[in-house]
Amino acid sequence: MDPTPKTSPDEVVTLVVKHRIKPGLEADYEAWLRRIVRIAGERPGHLGVDVVRSKQGGLALFTCVLRYGTTA
């Protein structure tokens, strides 16, 4: 019996990252985020990034969902 799990080429790894940004720092964060999204897109197996923006208690919330193929 082979203990190594078998993966399908259709499998995806999803990473969810949440950031809370203090008022007045949103523009700096957005600039940083654009650079990080570009760098992530250059990595093998990258399938995409979705960014959801919202507010909570006066803070800007950014939820980033990154997807990668497991065959990378």
DOPA-40251 format. One record per residue: x, y, z of N, C-alpha, C in turn; residue number from 1. Coordinates in nm, 4 decimals. Example, Ala and Ser with C-alpha at 12.3 -4.5 7.8 and 13.67 -1.06 7.14 Angstrom:
@npx: 1.3190 npy: -0.5690 npz: 0.7800 capx: 1.2300 capy: -0.4500 capz: 0.7800 cpx: 1.3200 cpy: -0.3300 cpz: 0.7800 seq: 1 $
@npx: 1.2850 npy: -0.2250 npz: 0.7080 capx: 1.3670 capy: -0.1060 capz: 0.7140 cpx: 1.2900 cpy: 0.0030 cpz: 0.7870 seq: 2 $
***
This chain:
@npx: 0.0841 npy: -0.1179 npz: 0.0000 capx: 0.0000 capy: 0.0000 capz: 0.0000 cpx: 0.0887 cpy: 0.1243 cpz: 0.0000 seq: 1 $
@npx: 0.0601 npy: 0.2172 npz: -0.0900 capx: 0.1366 capy: 0.3409 capz: -0.1031 cpx: 0.0767 cpy: 0.4475 cpz: -0.0105 seq: 2 $
@npx: 0.1526 npy: 0.4955 npz: 0.0923 capx: 0.0976 capy: 0.5943 capz: 0.1854 cpx: 0.0893 cpy: 0.7350 cpz: 0.1267 seq: 3 $
@npx: 0.1483 npy: 0.7575 npz: 0.0095 capx: 0.1464 capy: 0.8894 capz: -0.0518 cpx: 0.0080 cpy: 0.9185 cpz: -0.1085 seq: 4 $
@npx: -0.0551 npy: 1.0286 npz: -0.0659 capx: -0.1873 capy: 1.0592 capz: -0.1194 cpx: -0.1795 cpy: 1.0904 cpz: -0.2684 seq: 5 $
@npx: -0.2760 npy: 1.0447 npz: -0.3412 capx: -0.2840 capy: 1.0732 capz: -0.4842 cpx: -0.3623 cpy: 1.2026 cpz: -0.5026 seq: 6 $
@npx: -0.3105 npy: 1.2903 npz: -0.5866 capx: -0.3815 capy: 1.4147 capz: -0.6132 cpx: -0.4189 cpy: 1.4215 cpz: -0.7595 seq: 7 $
@npx: -0.5294 npy: 1.4819 npz: -0.7839 capx: -0.5778 capy: 1.5030 capz: -0.9192 cpx: -0.5205 cpy: 1.6343 cpz: -0.9709 seq: 8 $
@npx: -0.4919 npy: 1.6439 npz: -1.1011 capx: -0.4424 capy: 1.7712 capz: -1.1541 cpx: -0.5453 cpy: 1.8836 cpz: -1.1408 seq: 9 $
@npx: -0.6706 npy: 1.8473 npz: -1.1102 capx: -0.7756 capy: 1.9478 capz: -1.0956 cpx: -0.7846 cpy: 2.0028 cpz: -0.9536 seq: 10 $
@npx: -0.7049 npy: 1.9517 npz: -0.8601 capx: -0.7123 capy: 1.9982 capz: -0.7220 cpx: -0.6501 cpy: 2.1369 cpz: -0.7089 seq: 11 $
@npx: -0.7043 npy: 2.2128 npz: -0.6168 capx: -0.6613 capy: 2.3507 capz: -0.5965 cpx: -0.6323 cpy: 2.3728 cpz: -0.4483 seq: 12 $
@npx: -0.5256 npy: 2.4471 npz: -0.4211 capx: -0.4949 capy: 2.4911 capz: -0.2854 cpx: -0.5428 cpy: 2.6353 cpz: -0.2744 seq: 13 $
@npx: -0.6191 npy: 2.6643 npz: -0.1702 capx: -0.6734 capy: 2.7987 capz: -0.1502 cpx: -0.6207 cpy: 2.8552 cpz: -0.0188 seq: 14 $
@npx: -0.5699 npy: 2.9769 npz: -0.0256 capx: -0.5190 capy: 3.0473 capz: 0.0920 cpx: -0.6046 cpy: 3.1719 cpz: 0.1127 seq: 15 $
@npx: -0.6565 npy: 3.1899 npz: 0.2329 capx: -0.7368 capy: 3.3078 capz: 0.2654 cpx: -0.6597 cpy: 3.3904 cpz: 0.3678 seq: 16 $
@npx: -0.6370 npy: 3.5174 npz: 0.3345 capx: -0.5630 capy: 3.6085 capz: 0.4221 cpx: -0.6511 cpy: 3.7308 cpz: 0.4473 seq: 17 $
@npx: -0.6651 npy: 3.7680 npz: 0.5750 capx: -0.7451 capy: 3.8855 capz: 0.6104 cpx: -0.6562 cpy: 3.9894 cpz: 0.6766 seq: 18 $
@npx: -0.6726 npy: 4.1148 npz: 0.6342 capx: -0.5987 capy: 4.2264 capz: 0.6934 cpx: -0.6972 cpy: 4.3336 cpz: 0.7375 seq: 19 $
@npx: -0.6713 npy: 4.3919 npz: 0.8538 capx: -0.7463 capy: 4.5081 capz: 0.9033 cpx: -0.6526 cpy: 4.6286 cpz: 0.8931 seq: 20 $
@npx: -0.6978 npy: 4.7313 npz: 0.8225 capx: -0.6126 capy: 4.8470 capz: 0.7948 cpx: -0.6654 cpy: 4.9698 cpz: 0.8693 seq: 21 $
@npx: -0.5768 npy: 5.0370 npz: 0.9397 capx: -0.6144 capy: 5.1568 capz: 1.0148 cpx: -0.6535 cpy: 5.2695 cpz: 0.9188 seq: 22 $
@npx: -0.7453 npy: 5.3564 npz: 0.9627 capx: -0.7852 capy: 5.4706 capz: 0.8798 cpx: -0.6637 cpy: 5.5538 cpz: 0.8388 seq: 23 $
@npx: -0.6636 npy: 5.5954 npz: 0.7132 capx: -0.5547 capy: 5.6766 capz: 0.6605 cpx: -0.4425 cpy: 5.5965 cpz: 0.5975 seq: 24 $
@npx: -0.4390 npy: 5.4659 npz: 0.6203 capx: -0.3321 capy: 5.3825 capz: 0.5644 cpx: -0.3799 cpy: 5.2965 cpz: 0.4468 seq: 25 $
@npx: -0.5043 npy: 5.3173 npz: 0.4044 capx: -0.5604 capy: 5.2342 capz: 0.2973 cpx: -0.4818 cpy: 5.2453 cpz: 0.1667 seq: 26 $
@npx: -0.4414 npy: 5.3664 npz: 0.1288 capx: -0.3691 capy: 5.3845 capz: 0.0020 cpx: -0.2348 cpy: 5.3114 cpz: 0.0044 seq: 27 $
@npx: -0.1633 npy: 5.3192 npz: 0.1163 capx: -0.0357 capy: 5.2475 capz: 0.1283 cpx: -0.0578 cpy: 5.0968 cpz: 0.1188 seq: 28 $
@npx: -0.1610 npy: 5.0492 npz: 0.1870 capx: -0.1903 capy: 4.9055 capz: 0.1825 cpx: -0.2262 cpy: 4.8628 cpz: 0.0407 seq: 29 $
@npx: -0.3100 npy: 4.9412 npz: -0.0270 capx: -0.3505 capy: 4.9059 capz: -0.1641 cpx: -0.2292 cpy: 4.8996 cpz: -0.2570 seq: 30 $
@npx: -0.1340 npy: 4.9914 npz: -0.2415 capx: -0.0122 capy: 4.9888 capz: -0.3238 cpx: 0.0675 cpy: 4.8618 cpz: -0.2952 seq: 31 $
@npx: 0.0822 npy: 4.8271 npz: -0.1682 capx: 0.1523 capy: 4.7041 capz: -0.1306 cpx: 0.0800 cpy: 4.5828 cpz: -0.1870 seq: 32 $
@npx: -0.0528 npy: 4.5823 npz: -0.1746 capx: -0.1322 capy: 4.4695 capz: -0.2224 cpx: -0.1162 cpy: 4.4496 cpz: -0.3732 seq: 33 $
@npx: -0.1150 npy: 4.5581 npz: -0.4500 capx: -0.0949 capy: 4.5455 capz: -0.5961 cpx: 0.0381 cpy: 4.4769 cpz: -0.6271 seq: 34 $
@npx: 0.1434 npy: 4.5142 npz: -0.5544 capx: 0.2749 capy: 4.4509 capz: -0.5764 cpx: 0.2703 cpy: 4.3025 cpz: -0.5406 seq: 35 $
@npx: 0.2086 npy: 4.2693 npz: -0.4279 capx: 0.2027 capy: 4.1297 capz: -0.3836 cpx: 0.1204 cpy: 4.0452 cpz: -0.4799 seq: 36 $
@npx: 0.0093 npy: 4.0987 npz: -0.5278 capx: -0.0745 capy: 4.0245 capz: -0.6232 cpx: 0.0040 cpy: 3.9984 cpz: -0.7519 seq: 37 $
@npx: 0.0807 npy: 4.0974 npz: -0.7976 capx: 0.1631 capy: 4.0786 capz: -0.9179 cpx: 0.2680 cpy: 3.9696 cpz: -0.8949 seq: 38 $
@npx: 0.3344 npy: 3.9726 npz: -0.7809 capx: 0.4361 capy: 3.8719 capz: -0.7488 cpx: 0.3727 cpy: 3.7336 cpz: -0.7383 seq: 39 $
@npx: 0.2573 npy: 3.7245 npz: -0.6735 capx: 0.1874 capy: 3.5955 capz: -0.6616 cpx: 0.1552 cpy: 3.5398 cpz: -0.7996 seq: 40 $
@npx: 0.1163 npy: 3.6272 npz: -0.8914 capx: 0.0820 capy: 3.5845 capz: -1.0265 cpx: 0.1992 cpy: 3.5280 cpz: -1.1044 seq: 41 $
@npx: 0.3206 npy: 3.5567 npz: -1.0614 capx: 0.4406 capy: 3.5062 capz: -1.1288 cpx: 0.4816 cpy: 3.3682 cpz: -1.0794 seq: 42 $
@npx: 0.4207 npy: 3.3199 npz: -0.9722 capx: 0.4587 capy: 3.1909 capz: -0.9136 cpx: 0.3964 cpy: 3.0762 cpz: -0.9915 seq: 43 $
@npx: 0.4677 npy: 2.9634 npz: -1.0014 capx: 0.4139 capy: 2.8464 capz: -1.0718 cpx: 0.2834 cpy: 2.7983 cpz: -1.0085 seq: 44 $
@npx: 0.1896 npy: 2.7630 npz: -1.0919 capx: 0.0632 capy: 2.7086 capz: -1.0448 cpx: -0.0393 cpy: 2.8119 cpz: -1.0024 seq: 45 $
@npx: -0.0037 npy: 2.9400 npz: -1.0098 capx: -0.0968 capy: 3.0447 capz: -0.9666 cpx: -0.2217 cpy: 3.0440 cpz: -1.0542 seq: 46 $
@npx: -0.3378 npy: 3.0432 npz: -0.9899 capx: -0.4651 capy: 3.0397 capz: -1.0621 cpx: -0.5450 cpy: 3.1686 cpz: -1.0477 seq: 47 $
@npx: -0.5080 npy: 3.2538 npz: -0.9541 capx: -0.5806 capy: 3.3793 capz: -0.9398 cpx: -0.5906 cpy: 3.4268 cpz: -0.7967 seq: 48 $
@npx: -0.6272 npy: 3.5549 npz: -0.7844 capx: -0.6461 capy: 3.6193 capz: -0.6546 cpx: -0.7766 cpy: 3.6979 cpz: -0.6604 seq: 49 $
@npx: -0.8569 npy: 3.6850 npz: -0.5569 capx: -0.9758 capy: 3.7683 capz: -0.5403 cpx: -0.9565 cpy: 3.8496 cpz: -0.4133 seq: 50 $
@npx: -0.9930 npy: 3.9768 npz: -0.4196 capx: -0.9827 capy: 4.0639 capz: -0.3029 cpx: -1.1217 cpy: 4.1193 cpz: -0.2732 seq: 51 $
@npx: -1.1667 npy: 4.0984 npz: -0.1501 capx: -1.2963 capy: 4.1494 capz: -0.1052 cpx: -1.2692 cpy: 4.2604 cpz: -0.0047 seq: 52 $
@npx: -1.3239 npy: 4.3784 npz: -0.0326 capx: -1.3050 capy: 4.4935 capz: 0.0559 cpx: -1.4332 cpy: 4.5172 cpz: 0.1360 seq: 53 $
@npx: -1.4163 npy: 4.5497 npz: 0.2639 capx: -1.5310 capy: 4.5835 capz: 0.3482 cpx: -1.4823 cpy: 4.6723 cpz: 0.4623 seq: 54 $
@npx: -1.5735 npy: 4.7119 npz: 0.5486 capx: -1.5388 capy: 4.7950 capz: 0.6652 cpx: -1.5987 cpy: 4.7323 cpz: 0.7895 seq: 55 $
@npx: -1.5270 npy: 4.7488 npz: 0.9020 capx: -1.5776 capy: 4.6996 capz: 1.0301 cpx: -1.5193 cpy: 4.7862 cpz: 1.1410 seq: 56 $
@npx: -1.6039 npy: 4.8465 npz: 1.2180 capx: -1.5574 capy: 4.9265 capz: 1.3308 cpx: -1.4602 cpy: 5.0358 cpz: 1.2926 seq: 57 $
@npx: -1.4793 npy: 5.0987 npz: 1.1783 capx: -1.3910 capy: 5.2059 capz: 1.1340 cpx: -1.2643 cpy: 5.1597 cpz: 1.0645 seq: 58 $
@npx: -1.2409 npy: 5.0295 npz: 1.0591 capx: -1.1227 capy: 4.9759 capz: 0.9914 cpx: -1.1610 cpy: 4.9228 cpz: 0.8536 seq: 59 $
@npx: -1.0719 npy: 4.9402 npz: 0.7583 capx: -1.0904 capy: 4.8786 capz: 0.6272 cpx: -1.0481 cpy: 4.7325 cpz: 0.6390 seq: 60 $
@npx: -1.1312 npy: 4.6432 npz: 0.5896 capx: -1.1002 capy: 4.5001 capz: 0.5904 cpx: -1.0733 cpy: 4.4543 cpz: 0.4483 seq: 61 $
@npx: -0.9675 npy: 4.3782 npz: 0.4318 capx: -0.9337 capy: 4.3201 capz: 0.3026 cpx: -0.9221 cpy: 4.1697 cpz: 0.3217 seq: 62 $
@npx: -1.0019 npy: 4.0954 npz: 0.2484 capx: -0.9931 capy: 3.9499 capz: 0.2495 cpx: -0.9395 cpy: 3.9081 cpz: 0.1137 seq: 63 $
@npx: -0.8227 npy: 3.8447 npz: 0.1129 capx: -0.7567 capy: 3.8026 capz: -0.0105 cpx: -0.7650 cpy: 3.6510 cpz: -0.0212 seq: 64 $
@npx: -0.8137 npy: 3.6040 npz: -0.1340 capx: -0.8257 capy: 3.4606 capz: -0.1591 cpx: -0.7319 cpy: 3.4273 cpz: -0.2746 seq: 65 $
@npx: -0.6268 npy: 3.3500 npz: -0.2456 capx: -0.5285 capy: 3.3103 capz: -0.3464 cpx: -0.5490 cpy: 3.1634 cpz: -0.3788 seq: 66 $
@npx: -0.5416 npy: 3.1290 npz: -0.5070 capx: -0.5604 capy: 2.9902 capz: -0.5494 cpx: -0.4394 cpy: 2.9441 cpz: -0.6304 seq: 67 $
@npx: -0.3966 npy: 2.8228 npz: -0.5991 capx: -0.2839 capy: 2.7608 capz: -0.6689 cpx: -0.3200 cpy: 2.6181 cpz: -0.7050 seq: 68 $
@npx: -0.2742 npy: 2.5742 npz: -0.8225 capx: -0.2866 capy: 2.4344 capz: -0.8594 cpx: -0.1851 cpy: 2.3539 cpz: -0.7809 seq: 69 $
@npx: -0.2227 npy: 2.2348 npz: -0.7375 capx: -0.1336 capy: 2.1536 capz: -0.6547 cpx: -0.0231 cpy: 2.0880 cpz: -0.7352 seq: 70 $
@npx: -0.0320 npy: 2.0907 npz: -0.8681 capx: 0.0707 capy: 2.0262 capz: -0.9496 cpx: 0.1904 cpy: 2.1163 cpz: -0.9731 seq: 71 $
@npx: 0.1857 npy: 2.2389 npz: -0.9226 capx: 0.2967 capy: 2.3324 capz: -0.9429 cpx: 0.4171 cpy: 2.2915 cpz: -0.8609 seq: 72 $
***
